[in-house]
Amino acid sequence: MEGTLTLKQNEGCQIQAKAIKTKVKKKLLSHIAKLRYYSDNSAVAVVNSNGNVFGKK
């Protein structure tokens, strides 16, 4: 699921995500311990591995 976040320049925010099951009979894979965060446009915003987002422009 994708979301939208609006930040001003030099403003920061922490995002949180969690894995959910899409099928009741299947269990979550245990080898996927971390979620990955990224920005589609790193010139506008950067995201670190902890989910902290910082606006650049």
N, CA, C and O atoms as a Tripos MOL2 file, in Angstrom:
@<TRIPOS>MOLECULE
protein
  228   227    57     0     0
PROTEIN
NO_CHARGES

@<TRIPOS>ATOM
      1 N           0.8460   -1.1640    0.0000 N.3       1 MET1
      2 CA          0.0000    0.0000    0.0000 C.3       1 MET1
      3 C           0.8930    1.2290    0.0000 C.2       1 MET1
      4 O           1.8670    1.2970    0.7490 O.2       1 MET1
      5 N           0.5670    2.1760   -0.8210 N.am      2 GLU2
      6 CA          1.3250    3.4130   -0.8820 C.3       2 GLU2
      7 C           0.5530    4.5220   -0.2050 C.2       2 GLU2
      8 O          -0.6760    4.4890   -0.1350 O.2       2 GLU2
      9 N           1.2820    5.5030    0.2910 N.am      3 GLY3
     10 CA          0.6530    6.6290    0.9390 C.3       3 GLY3
     11 C           1.2880    7.9250    0.4760 C.2       3 GLY3
     12 O           2.2720    7.9180   -0.2640 O.2       3 GLY3
     13 N           0.7250    9.0210    0.9100 N.am      4 THR4
     14 CA          1.2190   10.3370    0.5410 C.3       4 THR4
     15 C           1.5420   11.1050    1.8090 C.2       4 THR4
     16 O           0.7960   11.0600    2.7870 O.2       4 THR4
     17 N           2.6640   11.8110    1.7800 N.am      5 LEU5
     18 CA          3.0990   12.6040    2.9150 C.3       5 LEU5
     19 C           3.5450   13.9570    2.3830 C.2       5 LEU5
     20 O           4.3110   14.0170    1.4210 O.2       5 LEU5
     21 N           3.0820   15.0400    2.9890 N.am      6 THR6
     22 CA          3.4760   16.3810    2.5770 C.3       6 THR6
     23 C           4.3210   17.0010    3.6770 C.2       6 THR6
     24 O           3.8840   17.1150    4.8220 O.2       6 THR6
     25 N           5.5460   17.4030    3.3160 N.am      7 LEU7
     26 CA          6.4670   18.0320    4.2560 C.3       7 LEU7
     27 C           6.9810   19.3410    3.6800 C.2       7 LEU7
     28 O           7.0700   19.4970    2.4630 O.2       7 LEU7
     29 N           7.3160   20.2700    4.5430 N.am      8 LYS8
     30 CA          7.9770   21.5020    4.1120 C.3       8 LYS8
     31 C           9.4840   21.2580    4.0910 C.2       8 LYS8
     32 O           9.9650   20.2480    4.6030 O.2       8 LYS8
     33 N          10.2150   22.1840    3.4990 N.am      9 GLN9
     34 CA         11.6630   22.0590    3.4270 C.3       9 GLN9
     35 C          12.2560   21.9950    4.8310 C.2       9 GLN9
     36 O          11.8730   22.7710    5.7060 O.2       9 GLN9
     37 N          13.1830   21.0770    5.0430 N.am     10 ASN10
     38 CA         13.8730   20.8360    6.3160 C.3      10 ASN10
     39 C          12.9500   20.3260    7.4210 C.2      10 ASN10
     40 O          13.3410   20.3250    8.5890 O.2      10 ASN10
     41 N          11.7620   19.9020    7.0880 N.am     11 GLU11
     42 CA         10.8400   19.3200    8.0550 C.3      11 GLU11
     43 C          10.9890   17.7990    8.0130 C.2      11 GLU11
     44 O          11.2780   17.2350    6.9580 O.2      11 GLU11
     45 N          10.7970   17.1440    9.1330 N.am     12 GLY12
     46 CA         10.9450   15.6970    9.1860 C.3      12 GLY12
     47 C           9.7560   15.0170    9.8380 C.2      12 GLY12
     48 O           8.9540   15.6450   10.5290 O.2      12 GLY12
     49 N           9.6620   13.7170    9.6010 N.am     13 CYS13
     50 CA          8.5720   12.9250   10.1370 C.3      13 CYS13
     51 C           8.9990   11.4700   10.1240 C.2      13 CYS13
     52 O           9.7930   11.0680    9.2730 O.2      13 CYS13
     53 N           8.4940   10.6850   11.0380 N.am     14 GLN14
     54 CA          8.7730    9.2540   11.0200 C.3      14 GLN14
     55 C           7.5200    8.5130   10.5830 C.2      14 GLN14
     56 O           6.4300    8.7450   11.1060 O.2      14 GLN14
     57 N           7.6920    7.6130    9.6130 N.am     15 ILE15
     58 CA          6.5750    6.8020    9.1530 C.3      15 ILE15
     59 C           6.7050    5.4060    9.7280 C.2      15 ILE15
     60 O           7.8120    4.9380    9.9960 O.2      15 ILE15
     61 N           5.5950    4.7530    9.9120 N.am     16 GLN16
     62 CA          5.5890    3.3910   10.4430 C.3      16 GLN16
     63 C           4.8060    2.5050    9.4900 C.2      16 GLN16
     64 O           3.8000    2.9180    8.9130 O.2      16 GLN16
     65 N           5.2810    1.2960    9.3380 N.am     17 ALA17
     66 CA          4.5980    0.3330    8.4750 C.3      17 ALA17
     67 C           4.5910   -1.0150    9.1770 C.2      17 ALA17
     68 O           5.4360   -1.2850   10.0310 O.2      17 ALA17
     69 N           3.6360   -1.8570    8.8130 N.am     18 LYS18
     70 CA          3.6320   -3.2020    9.3470 C.3      18 LYS18
     71 C           3.0920   -4.1430    8.2780 C.2      18 LYS18
     72 O           2.2810   -3.7500    7.4400 O.2      18 LYS18
     73 N           3.5430   -5.3660    8.3180 N.am     19 ALA19
     74 CA          3.1030   -6.3750    7.3560 C.3      19 ALA19
     75 C           1.7820   -6.9710    7.8180 C.2      19 ALA19
     76 O           1.5930   -7.2640    8.9980 O.2      19 ALA19
     77 N           0.8810   -7.1420    6.8740 N.am     20 ILE20
     78 CA         -0.4030   -7.7730    7.1830 C.3      20 ILE20
     79 C          -0.6310   -8.9260    6.2170 C.2      20 ILE20
     80 O          -0.1390   -8.9140    5.0880 O.2      20 ILE20
     81 N          -1.3640   -9.8980    6.6650 N.am     21 LYS21
     82 CA         -1.6670  -11.0480    5.8280 C.3      21 LYS21
     83 C          -2.7790  -10.6920    4.8520 C.2      21 LYS21
     84 O          -3.7610  -10.0480    5.2220 O.2      21 LYS21
     85 N          -2.6150  -11.1180    3.5970 N.am     22 THR22
     86 CA         -3.6720  -10.8970    2.6170 C.3      22 THR22
     87 C          -4.5810  -12.1130    2.5080 C.2      22 THR22
     88 O          -5.7230  -12.0070    2.0600 O.2      22 THR22
     89 N          -4.0710  -13.2620    2.9180 N.am     23 LYS23
     90 CA         -4.8810  -14.4760    2.9120 C.3      23 LYS23
     91 C          -4.8470  -15.0780    4.3040 C.2      23 LYS23
     92 O          -3.7720  -15.2540    4.8770 O.2      23 LYS23
     93 N          -5.9890  -15.3900    4.8440 N.am     24 VAL24
     94 CA         -6.1130  -15.8470    6.2240 C.3      24 VAL24
     95 C          -5.3600  -17.1600    6.4570 C.2      24 VAL24
     96 O          -4.7630  -17.3380    7.5190 O.2      24 VAL24
     97 N          -5.3750  -18.0630    5.5070 N.am     25 LYS25
     98 CA         -4.7700  -19.3750    5.7070 C.3      25 LYS25
     99 C          -3.2500  -19.3810    5.5780 C.2      25 LYS25
    100 O          -2.6050  -20.3480    5.9830 O.2      25 LYS25
    101 N          -2.6700  -18.3260    5.0240 N.am     26 LYS26
    102 CA         -1.2170  -18.2510    4.8800 C.3      26 LYS26
    103 C          -0.6290  -17.4740    6.0490 C.2      26 LYS26
    104 O          -1.2490  -16.5350    6.5490 O.2      26 LYS26
    105 N           0.5670  -17.8610    6.4870 N.am     27 LYS27
    106 CA          1.2150  -17.1170    7.5640 C.3      27 LYS27
    107 C           2.2850  -16.1960    6.9860 C.2      27 LYS27
    108 O           2.7600  -16.4030    5.8690 O.2      27 LYS27
    109 N           2.6580  -15.1770    7.7590 N.am     28 LEU28
    110 CA          3.6910  -14.2560    7.3320 C.3      28 LEU28
    111 C           5.0280  -14.9750    7.2810 C.2      28 LEU28
    112 O           5.3100  -15.8430    8.1070 O.2      28 LEU28
    113 N           5.8400  -14.6120    6.3150 N.am     29 LEU29
    114 CA          7.1580  -15.2270    6.1980 C.3      29 LEU29
    115 C           8.0530  -14.7250    7.3290 C.2      29 LEU29
    116 O           8.1780  -13.5180    7.5370 O.2      29 LEU29
    117 N           8.6630  -15.6320    8.0430 N.am     30 SER30
    118 CA          9.4680  -15.2440    9.2080 C.3      30 SER30
    119 C          10.8340  -14.6990    8.8140 C.2      30 SER30
    120 O          11.4780  -14.0360    9.6260 O.2      30 SER30
    121 N          11.2940  -14.9580    7.5950 N.am     31 HIS31
    122 CA         12.6190  -14.4780    7.2090 C.3      31 HIS31
    123 C          12.6040  -13.0210    6.7430 C.2      31 HIS31
    124 O          13.6580  -12.4650    6.4310 O.2      31 HIS31
    125 N          11.4520  -12.4100    6.6950 N.am     32 ILE32
    126 CA         11.3670  -11.0000    6.3220 C.3      32 ILE32
    127 C          11.2470  -10.1880    7.6060 C.2      32 ILE32
    128 O          10.1460   -9.8870    8.0660 O.2      32 ILE32
    129 N          12.3860   -9.8420    8.1720 N.am     33 ALA33
    130 CA         12.3920   -9.1690    9.4680 C.3      33 ALA33
    131 C          12.2290   -7.6550    9.3520 C.2      33 ALA33
    132 O          11.6590   -7.0310   10.2460 O.2      33 ALA33
    133 N          12.7230   -7.0490    8.2560 N.am     34 LYS34
    134 CA         12.6990   -5.5970    8.1320 C.3      34 LYS34
    135 C          11.8710   -5.1680    6.9360 C.2      34 LYS34
    136 O          11.7530   -5.8860    5.9430 O.2      34 LYS34
    137 N          11.3100   -3.9980    7.0540 N.am     35 LEU35
    138 CA         10.6460   -3.3580    5.9310 C.3      35 LEU35
    139 C          11.6140   -2.3480    5.3320 C.2      35 LEU35
    140 O          12.4580   -1.7990    6.0410 O.2      35 LEU35
    141 N          11.5000   -2.1040    4.0500 N.am     36 ARG36
    142 CA         12.3890   -1.1520    3.3840 C.3      36 ARG36
    143 C          11.6210    0.1070    3.0340 C.2      36 ARG36
    144 O          10.5100    0.0480    2.5060 O.2      36 ARG36
    145 N          12.2190    1.2370    3.3310 N.am     37 TYR37
    146 CA         11.6360    2.5360    3.0280 C.3      37 TYR37
    147 C          12.4510    3.1840    1.9150 C.2      37 TYR37
    148 O          13.6690    3.0160    1.8540 O.2      37 TYR37
    149 N          11.7770    3.9260    1.0320 N.am     38 TYR38
    150 CA         12.5000    4.6310   -0.0160 C.3      38 TYR38
    151 C          11.6830    5.8260   -0.4950 C.2      38 TYR38
    152 O          10.4800    5.9170   -0.2510 O.2      38 TYR38
    153 N          12.3580    6.7260   -1.1730 N.am     39 SER39
    154 CA         11.7170    7.8860   -1.7750 C.3      39 SER39
    155 C          11.8230    7.7530   -3.2860 C.2      39 SER39
    156 O          12.8880    7.4240   -3.8080 O.2      39 SER39
    157 N          10.7240    8.0070   -3.9930 N.am     40 ASP40
    158 CA         10.7490    7.9760   -5.4540 C.3      40 ASP40
    159 C          11.6180    9.0930   -6.0320 C.2      40 ASP40
    160 O          12.1680    8.9530   -7.1240 O.2      40 ASP40
    161 N          11.7400   10.1890   -5.3070 N.am     41 ASN41
    162 CA         12.5050   11.3310   -5.7850 C.3      41 ASN41
    163 C          13.3820   11.8400   -4.6460 C.2      41 ASN41
    164 O          12.9230   12.6170   -3.8090 O.2      41 ASN41
    165 N          14.6410   11.4070   -4.6100 N.am     42 SER42
    166 CA         15.5300   11.7680   -3.4980 C.3      42 SER42
    167 C          15.9500   13.2320   -3.5370 C.2      42 SER42
    168 O          16.5210   13.7180   -2.5610 O.2      42 SER42
    169 N          15.6930   13.9530   -4.6220 N.am     43 ALA43
    170 CA         15.9710   15.3860   -4.6620 C.3      43 ALA43
    171 C          14.9200   16.1610   -3.8510 C.2      43 ALA43
    172 O          15.1770   17.2830   -3.4150 O.2      43 ALA43
    173 N          13.7550   15.5690   -3.6520 N.am     44 VAL44
    174 CA         12.6660   16.2200   -2.9230 C.3      44 VAL44
    175 C          12.6240   15.7690   -1.4690 C.2      44 VAL44
    176 O          12.4100   16.5860   -0.5740 O.2      44 VAL44
    177 N          12.8280   14.4670   -1.2230 N.am     45 ALA45
    178 CA         12.7890   13.9320    0.1470 C.3      45 ALA45
    179 C          13.6890   12.7110    0.2430 C.2      45 ALA45
    180 O          13.8510   11.9680   -0.7250 O.2      45 ALA45
    181 N          14.2670   12.5130    1.4100 N.am     46 VAL46
    182 CA         15.0940   11.3290    1.6690 C.3      46 VAL46
    183 C          14.4960   10.5700    2.8450 C.2      46 VAL46
    184 O          13.8730   11.1560    3.7310 O.2      46 VAL46
    185 N          14.6960    9.2620    2.8370 N.am     47 VAL47
    186 CA         14.1870    8.3930    3.8940 C.3      47 VAL47
    187 C          15.3210    7.5070    4.3610 C.2      47 VAL47
    188 O          16.0410    6.9390    3.5400 O.2      47 VAL47
    189 N          15.4960    7.3770    5.6790 N.am     48 ASN48
    190 CA         16.5250    6.4710    6.1720 C.3      48 ASN48
    191 C          15.9200    5.1080    6.4890 C.2      48 ASN48
    192 O          14.7150    4.9110    6.3370 O.2      48 ASN48
    193 N          16.7400    4.1820    6.9210 N.am     49 SER49
    194 CA         16.2890    2.8010    7.1440 C.3      49 SER49
    195 C          15.3330    2.6620    8.3200 C.2      49 SER49
    196 O          14.6920    1.6200    8.4600 O.2      49 SER49
    197 N          15.2170    3.6800    9.1700 N.am     50 ASN50
    198 CA         14.2890    3.6490   10.3000 C.3      50 ASN50
    199 C          12.9330    4.2540    9.9690 C.2      50 ASN50
    200 O          12.0490    4.2900   10.8240 O.2      50 ASN50
    201 N          12.7550    4.7340    8.7300 N.am     51 GLY51
    202 CA         11.4940    5.3330    8.3340 C.3      51 GLY51
    203 C          11.4090    6.8260    8.6000 C.2      51 GLY51
    204 O          10.3180    7.3930    8.5400 O.2      51 GLY51
    205 N          12.5340    7.4840    8.8930 N.am     52 ASN52
    206 CA         12.5370    8.9210    9.0960 C.3      52 ASN52
    207 C          12.6190    9.6140    7.7340 C.2      52 ASN52
    208 O          13.5420    9.3710    6.9570 O.2      52 ASN52
    209 N          11.6410   10.4780    7.4580 N.am     53 VAL53
    210 CA         11.5600   11.1850    6.1770 C.3      53 VAL53
    211 C          11.9270   12.6440    6.4060 C.2      53 VAL53
    212 O          11.4740   13.2590    7.3710 O.2      53 VAL53
    213 N          12.7600   13.2080    5.5050 N.am     54 PHE54
    214 CA         13.1630   14.6070    5.6040 C.3      54 PHE54
    215 C          12.9210   15.2880    4.2640 C.2      54 PHE54
    216 O          13.3740   14.8050    3.2260 O.2      54 PHE54
    217 N          12.2040   16.4170    4.2870 N.am     55 GLY55
    218 CA         11.9350   17.1820    3.0770 C.3      55 GLY55
    219 C          13.1510   17.9950    2.6890 C.2      55 GLY55
    220 O          13.7800   18.6190    3.5440 O.2      55 GLY55
    221 N          13.4910   17.9950    1.4080 N.am     56 LYS56
    222 CA         14.6400   18.7580    0.9180 C.3      56 LYS56
    223 C          14.2140   19.9830    0.1190 C.2      56 LYS56
    224 O          14.8190   21.0460    0.2590 O.2      56 LYS56
    225 N          13.1950   19.8580   -0.7080 N.am     57 LYS57
    226 CA         12.7540   20.9810   -1.5420 C.3      57 LYS57
    227 C          11.2630   21.1410   -1.4430 C.2      57 LYS57
    228 O          10.6950   22.0330   -2.0720 O.2      57 LYS57
@<TRIPOS>BOND
     1     1     2 1
     2     2     3 1
     3     3     4 2
     4     3     5 am
     5     5     6 1
     6     6     7 1
     7     7     8 2
     8     7     9 am
     9     9    10 1
    10    10    11 1
    11    11    12 2
    12    11    13 am
    13    13    14 1
    14    14    15 1
    15    15    16 2
    16    15    17 am
    17    17    18 1
    18    18    19 1
    19    19    20 2
    20    19    21 am
    21    21    22 1
    22    22    23 1
    23    23    24 2
    24    23    25 am
    25    25    26 1
    26    26    27 1
    27    27    28 2
    28    27    29 am
    29    29    30 1
    30    30    31 1
    31    31    32 2
    32    31    33 am
    33    33    34 1
    34    34    35 1
    35    35    36 2
    36    35    37 am
    37    37    38 1
    38    38    39 1
    39    39    40 2
    40    39    41 am
    41    41    42 1
    42    42    43 1
    43    43    44 2
    44    43    45 am
    45    45    46 1
    46    46    47 1
    47    47    48 2
    48    47    49 am
    49    49    50 1
    50    50    51 1
    51    51    52 2
    52    51    53 am
    53    53    54 1
    54    54    55 1
    55    55    56 2
    56    55    57 am
    57    57    58 1
    58    58    59 1
    59    59    60 2
    60    59    61 am
    61    61    62 1
    62    62    63 1
    63    63    64 2
    64    63    65 am
    65    65    66 1
    66    66    67 1
    67    67    68 2
    68    67    69 am
    69    69    70 1
    70    70    71 1
    71    71    72 2
    72    71    73 am
    73    73    74 1
    74    74    75 1
    75    75    76 2
    76    75    77 am
    77    77    78 1
    78    78    79 1
    79    79    80 2
    80    79    81 am
    81    81    82 1
    82    82    83 1
    83    83    84 2
    84    83    85 am
    85    85    86 1
    86    86    87 1
    87    87    88 2
    88    87    89 am
    89    89    90 1
    90    90    91 1
    91    91    92 2
    92    91    93 am
    93    93    94 1
    94    94    95 1
    95    95    96 2
    96    95    97 am
    97    97    98 1
    98    98    99 1
    99    99   100 2
   100    99   101 am
   101   101   102 1
   102   102   103 1
   103   103   104 2
   104   103   105 am
   105   105   106 1
   106   106   107 1
   107   107   108 2
   108   107   109 am
   109   109   110 1
   110   110   111 1
   111   111   112 2
   112   111   113 am
   113   113   114 1
   114   114   115 1
   115   115   116 2
   116   115   117 am
   117   117   118 1
   118   118   119 1
   119   119   120 2
   120   119   121 am
   121   121   122 1
   122   122   123 1
   123   123   124 2
   124   123   125 am
   125   125   126 1
   126   126   127 1
   127   127   128 2
   128   127   129 am
   129   129   130 1
   130   130   131 1
   131   131   132 2
   132   131   133 am
   133   133   134 1
   134   134   135 1
   135   135   136 2
   136   135   137 am
   137   137   138 1
   138   138   139 1
   139   139   140 2
   140   139   141 am
   141   141   142 1
   142   142   143 1
   143   143   144 2
   144   143   145 am
   145   145   146 1
   146   146   147 1
   147   147   148 2
   148   147   149 am
   149   149   150 1
   150   150   151 1
   151   151   152 2
   152   151   153 am
   153   153   154 1
   154   154   155 1
   155   155   156 2
   156   155   157 am
   157   157   158 1
   158   158   159 1
   159   159   160 2
   160   159   161 am
   161   161   162 1
   162   162   163 1
   163   163   164 2
   164   163   165 am
   165   165   166 1
   166   166   167 1
   167   167   168 2
   168   167   169 am
   169   169   170 1
   170   170   171 1
   171   171   172 2
   172   171   173 am
   173   173   174 1
   174   174   175 1
   175   175   176 2
   176   175   177 am
   177   177   178 1
   178   178   179 1
   179   179   180 2
   180   179   181 am
   181   181   182 1
   182   182   183 1
   183   183   184 2
   184   183   185 am
   185   185   186 1
   186   186   187 1
   187   187   188 2
   188   187   189 am
   189   189   190 1
   190   190   191 1
   191   191   192 2
   192   191   193 am
   193   193   194 1
   194   194   195 1
   195   195   196 2
   196   195   197 am
   197   197   198 1
   198   198   199 1
   199   199   200 2
   200   199   201 am
   201   201   202 1
   202   202   203 1
   203   203   204 2
   204   203   205 am
   205   205   206 1
   206   206   207 1
   207   207   208 2
   208   207   209 am
   209   209   210 1
   210   210   211 1
   211   211   212 2
   212   211   213 am
   213   213   214 1
   214   214   215 1
   215   215   216 2
   216   215   217 am
   217   217   218 1
   218   218   219 1
   219   219   220 2
   220   219   221 am
   221   221   222 1
   222   222   223 1
   223   223   224 2
   224   223   225 am
   225   225   226 1
   226   226   227 1
   227   227   228 2
@<TRIPOS>SUBSTRUCTURE
     1 MET1         2 RESIDUE 1 A MET
     2 GLU2         6 RESIDUE 1 A GLU
     3 GLY3        10 RESIDUE 1 A GLY
     4 THR4        14 RESIDUE 1 A THR
     5 LEU5        18 RESIDUE 1 A LEU
     6 THR6        22 RESIDUE 1 A THR
     7 LEU7        26 RESIDUE 1 A LEU
     8 LYS8        30 RESIDUE 1 A LYS
     9 GLN9        34 RESIDUE 1 A GLN
    10 ASN10       38 RESIDUE 1 A ASN
    11 GLU11       42 RESIDUE 1 A GLU
    12 GLY12       46 RESIDUE 1 A GLY
    13 CYS13       50 RESIDUE 1 A CYS
    14 GLN14       54 RESIDUE 1 A GLN
    15 ILE15       58 RESIDUE 1 A ILE
    16 GLN16       62 RESIDUE 1 A GLN
    17 ALA17       66 RESIDUE 1 A ALA
    18 LYS18       70 RESIDUE 1 A LYS
    19 ALA19       74 RESIDUE 1 A ALA
    20 ILE20       78 RESIDUE 1 A ILE
    21 LYS21       82 RESIDUE 1 A LYS
    22 THR22       86 RESIDUE 1 A THR
    23 LYS23       90 RESIDUE 1 A LYS
    24 VAL24       94 RESIDUE 1 A VAL
    25 LYS25       98 RESIDUE 1 A LYS
    26 LYS26      102 RESIDUE 1 A LYS
    27 LYS27      106 RESIDUE 1 A LYS
    28 LEU28      110 RESIDUE 1 A LEU
    29 LEU29      114 RESIDUE 1 A LEU
    30 SER30      118 RESIDUE 1 A SER
    31 HIS31      122 RESIDUE 1 A HIS
    32 ILE32      126 RESIDUE 1 A ILE
    33 ALA33      130 RESIDUE 1 A ALA
    34 LYS34      134 RESIDUE 1 A LYS
    35 LEU35      138 RESIDUE 1 A LEU
    36 ARG36      142 RESIDUE 1 A ARG
    37 TYR37      146 RESIDUE 1 A TYR
    38 TYR38      150 RESIDUE 1 A TYR
    39 SER39      154 RESIDUE 1 A SER
    40 ASP40      158 RESIDUE 1 A ASP
    41 ASN41      162 RESIDUE 1 A ASN
    42 SER42      166 RESIDUE 1 A SER
    43 ALA43      170 RESIDUE 1 A ALA
    44 VAL44      174 RESIDUE 1 A VAL
    45 ALA45      178 RESIDUE 1 A ALA
    46 VAL46      182 RESIDUE 1 A VAL
    47 VAL47      186 RESIDUE 1 A VAL
    48 ASN48      190 RESIDUE 1 A ASN
    49 SER49      194 RESIDUE 1 A SER
    50 ASN50      198 RESIDUE 1 A ASN
    51 GLY51      202 RESIDUE 1 A GLY
    52 ASN52      206 RESIDUE 1 A ASN
    53 VAL53      210 RESIDUE 1 A VAL
    54 PHE54      214 RESIDUE 1 A PHE
    55 GLY55      218 RESIDUE 1 A GLY
    56 LYS56      222 RESIDUE 1 A LYS
    57 LYS57      226 RESIDUE 1 A LYS
